[in-house]
Amino acid sequence: MTNDTSAYGLWTLVVLNSAIFLMFAFSFFKPQTARDWRTFGAFAGFVVALFVEMYGFPLSIYLMSGWLQTKFPGLDLLSHNSGHLWSTLLGEKGDPHFSPLHIASYAFLGFGFYLLSSAWNVLYHAQRKGILATSGAYARIRHPQYVAFVLILLGFLLQWPTLLTLLMFPVLLLMYGRLAITEEKQMREQFGAEFEAYAARTPRFLPSFKQAASVA
């Protein structure tokens, strides 16, 4: 295979892609509180780490190069397609951009950004009125924005897994879980029994099929 040395060292693309995705997420999330900025900051770190390896320096490929060359003789480690590690590890042929996992990643990313936007719209109007957000996505789960971030991160991992982002992912899950609990404590203090009733009927992260059927 022909070495495609131009696949990496493209730091302009690292900056450009990171900026585009972060501005896109920022426009949907619009962080205001310190907690919001911690949430967005962790997401930003993940995105930058991803694009650094996608277009800058392939650290994961470098660290795994010996094993990859033994497992897949003749593999061009410097080609962009090799960076789609799921396709490489599964032995898929053809363009990895059209693989089932890559297509699924678009679904995760698209729905994640949609959920992030719709949830923020509900939360924004609820905060302006000083009421508890319980409509839209908040009628199904208590923390749709955190779930949206996780869906987007999953979408990225399906497209381009790296050792660093795979390590970061469970840490971010734990962080978002703790932030959700902290947020709920504040909501209990502010709304009391109203929040208790809302929490009793609304799951924290995963929607209830029984609840969805009753709503329908």
N, C-alpha and C positions, 0 to 999 in steps of 0.2 A: 504494500500500500504506500502511497505517496505521503510523505510528511507534510502536514499543513501547519507550518510554524506560525502562520498568521492567525491561528485560532486563539492564541493567548498573547498576553502583553498589550492588549487593547484597552488601556486604562481610560481612554476617553469614553469607550462604551461602558466601562464599569461605572464611571461617574454619571453618564447620561441615563443609563437604565435605572440606577439606584435613585436618581433624582426624580425620574418620571413616576416610578412606582410609589415612592414616598410622598410625592406631591399629590398623587392620585388618592392614596390612602388618607393623607392629611385632609384633603378636601371633603372626604366622606366622614372622617372621625372627628375632626375639629377639636383637638384636645384643649381643655380649659383649666382643669384642676391639676394639682401635682400628681394625683393618681393617674389621670389621663395621660400626662406626659411620660410617666413611668411605663405605662402600657404601650404607648406609641414608640418610646425609646427602645424598648426590648424588641419590638417588631422591626424597627429601623436597623438595629444591630444584625438581626437575622438576614434581612434583605441585602445589606452591604456585604456581609460575609458570603452570601450566595453569589452575588455578581462578581466579587473579587475572584472566586474560583471559576466562574463560568467564562470570564473574559480576560482576567488578569493573570493570576498564577494558579495552576491546578494542583493545589497542595495535596488533596486527597489522591489524585492520580499519581503524584510523585511518591507519596508514602506507600501506596499499594502497587507500585510499578513492578516490583519483583514478582509478587504473587500473580498479578494480571498477565505478565508476559509468560509465566509458567502455565497458567490456566488457559490462556488464549494466545497461543503462539501466532506471531505475525500481526498482532493487534497494534494499530498505529495510535500510540498513547497521546500523541500531540494533535490528533484530529478532534474537531469539536464533537463529532458524533460519539466518540469514546467517552466523553464526559457524561453522557446520558447513561449512567452506570446501571440502572435497572435493565435497560435494553441489552447492554453488554453482558450482564450477569445472567440474564435469562436466555442468552443465545439468540436473540431476535435478529432477523435479517431485514435489510432495507432501511429506509429512512426512519430513525427513531421518533421523529416529530409526528409520525402517523401511527405510532404504536398505541395499543389500548390504554396503557398507563398514562401516556402523554395526553391523549384525548380526554381521559378522566381528569387530568390535572386542570384542564381548561374549565371543566364543569365545577370543580372545587373553587378555582379562582373566581370564576364568574359569579357563582352563588354567594361566595364569601363577600365580595365587594358589594353585591346587591343587598345582602343582609346588613352589612355595615352601614350602608347609606340609609336604608329604610329604618333601621333601629335608631340611628342618630336623629332622624327627622322626628320620630315619636318622642324621644328623650328630650330633644331641644324644646319642643312645644310644651311638654309636661313641666320642665324646669322653669320656663317662663311663666307658667300659671301657678307654680308652686304646688303641683299635685304629683301623685305617684304615677309613673309610666306603666300602664297596664294594657295598652291597646297594641294593635299590629303584632310585630314579632314578640313584644313583651307579653302578649296574651298567651303565648305558647311556652316561652322559657324566660327565666328571670334575667339572664345575662347574654342577650343575643350578640352584643358587640364583641365580647370575649370569644364567643363561639365563632363569629365571623373571622376574627384574626386567626384562630386555630385552623379554620377551613382554608384560608389563604396560605398559611404556612404548610399545610398538608399538600396543597396544590403545587407549591414550589418544590417540596420534597419528592413528589412523584415525577416532576420534570427533571430535576438536577440534584440528586442527593450528594451531600458531601459529608465527610467525617465531622466537621465542625458543626454544620447545621443539624445533623442527626443527634449530636450531643446537646446542642442548644434546645432542641425541640422539647424534650421532657422537662428541662429547666423552665422553659417558658410556660408549659402547661401548669407546673406547680406555682409559678408566679401569678398567672392569671387566676388560678383557683384561690390563692390567698387574697388577691385583690378583690375577688368577688365576695369572699367572706367578710372582709373589712367593709366593703360597700354595704353589705346587708346589715351589719351592725349599725351603721350610720342611718340607714333607712328605718330600722326599728326604732331608733331614738327619735327620728323626725316624724314618722307616721304611725308608730305604735300598733294598735290593733288592726288598722287598715292593712299595714304591710304583713302582719301575721296571717291574715285571712288570704291575702294575695299569695304569699309563700306556700300556704297550705294547699292551694289548688294549682299552683304553677311550678313545674320542675325547674331546677336550677340551670342545667345545661342541655339535657336531652329531652325533646318533646315527648309527651305521653301519647301513644296511639289511641288510648281510651279517651283521653281529653280531646284529641283532634276529632274523633268520631262524634263525640257529644256536641262539640262546637258546630260541626258540619250538620 
